[in-house]
């Protein structure tokens, strides 16, 4: 409760008392009394000024990396007298390192008065975060005593990964899927061919009823169509514990997530259906979809990801082989040391799945005990195996301008 200044004053009081007691000098007694009175009055002033306040925080529930988060704080004084000279400290763990704490100084708030304050703080890193709790710190006018109260005022916020612009991308594989009587005319830009007939089901469009068959079978029959040239993309991420190399936002996982989110947005804007998966304790898949609502499902999934999986990327790819359709595209973000994962990609090539690999240069991000060291011979073997897959390859190093890396589809 004593500040460093208060400790110094207390030591001075003790020293003056000892000197006065041994020397019996009146002036020393006088200084002792003055210092002691200052200490006592400061203590009672601090106790008198302890505020009884209620605080409410209002902020948005979602934000993107590098976005400024605007926070409104409402403070109400419950006392029948004014409260003065206290500090309010709020915490946001997703802020820039060293800037997680925001301090607001309140010189005075009247009896039963309510005041509002606004402040902004930058969202530095993606994730599911808490804002708070709030600390209320009061002290005396001279700064000898200090008291802290903790208010359990906590807000939850999801910080999505930031995007970069993609100007071009390799062509995707095209497959086809049947639409069982669905009103396909609502989907623009797709080609449809007659596929067969089946019994009418609730929700089928009247325009799809096949009247000759309905008359023959004495019940409603609808035409079934096939939608051609559908583009389906599966994005696979490496979430194995120990494979996240680097510090802060400059890690292989953070690069992987930013690339995955940016590519997913670009492809969905181009009309492709995208699913994304990773393996933590179990395989977690965001199934095929497109549009803004699906993009935000992917963003929420990416915001929550941690490199804490028990399974290798090779095992994750084995799971992905069950959900990646024939004639679709697989995009994998991987380290340049993972030969086992390259071997697992062969099965996709045999299924007619087009491969696009984003290879992260692990040596540029640093090194961990779990990560492997890539020597010249290992790099040569990796490149040879990668070339044998006929995959389109993006090579990414720490510090690269990702927009430039994705400027040309080549």
Protein Blocks (a to p, Z undefined) as FASTA:
>chain_A
ZZfklmmmmmmmmmmmmmmmmnopaklmmmmmmmmmmmmmmmmmmmmmpccddddddddf
bdcehiacddddddddfbfbdcehiadddddfkbcehilpccdddfbdcehiacdddddd
ddfbgcdddedddddddddfkopaccdddddddcdddddddddddfbdcdddddddddeh
iafklpghiacddfbdcdddehiafklpcfklmmmnopacddddddehiacddddddfbg
hiagcehjlcfklmmmmmmmmmmmmmmmnopacdddddfkbccdddddedjklmmmmmmm
mmmpccfbfbdfklmmmmmmmmmcghiacdddddfklmmlmmmmmmmmmnopacdddddd
fklnoccfkbccddfklmmmmmmmmmmnopacddddehiafklmmmpgZZ
